[in-house]
Amino acid sequence: MTEAMINIKIEKLDEGGYLATSDTLQGLIAQGRTIAETIEIAQDVAKKLIESYVEHGDPLPFDIKEKKSFKITTAVPVSVNA
């Protein structure tokens, strides 16, 4: 099994929770109460979308390359009582 790295964008919703979308994999939309939950749901949605592409014989909208190593740079929310 090969892993693909798919870029997602996570934004905080005004009504609470977070929303993840992807320019790499159209149709990927995931919503969760926390960032971690949103990422977990986004991974599941991405897997199901990719399985659907494969099942229907459609080409993937990106190249899957063998993941040798990767580096992630991100920002994380931290609660501060000031």
N, C-alpha and C positions, 0 to 999 in steps of 0.2 A: 504494500500500500504506500502510495506517495502522499506527502503532505504539501499543500499549497499555502502560501502566505497571501491573504486577501486583506487589502486595506479597508478599514471601516472608520466611519466618523461617528463619534458619540456626542450627543448634545443633551444638556439638562432641559427638561420640559418645565414650563411655567407652572403647570398643574401638579408637578411632582414626578419623580422618576426620570428615566433616561431613554433616549431613542438612538438606535444604531442604524446607519444606512451605509451603502457601499457604492462607489462609482465603478469599482472593479467588477462586481457581480450584481447586475441590475435585478431588482426584485427582492434584495435582501433588506428586510425591515424587521427590527426587533426592538421590543420595549420591555424594560424591567424596572424594578424598584431601586436597584443599586447598579453601579457601574459593573461590578463583577457578575451580577445576574444578567445584565444586558449583554455582556460579552459571551456568556455561556449560551444564552438563547440565540445570539447571532451566529455562533459556531454551529449550532444545531440546524438553523435555517439554511446556512451556507451548504452544509452537508446534504440536506434534502434537495436543495436547488441543483447542486452538482449531480447528485444521483439521478434526478429527473432528466438533465441534459444527456447523461450517459445512456439511460434507459431508452430514450427516444432517438438516440443516434445523432443528436445535435452537437455541433462543435462547441467547446467551452469558449466563453468570451475572453479568456486569458490563457497564457501558456503555463502549464504545470511543469515546474522544474524541480529536480530533486533538491531538497533542503539540506544543505551541508552545514551551514551555521547561519545565524542571523542575529541582528542587533536591533533592539527596539528602544526608541527614545520617546518618552511620553511624559505627560504631567499627571499627577494624581492629586485628588482632593484631600486636604488635611484639615480637620477641625481645630481651630485655635480659639481659646478663650482669652480675649484680650480686653 
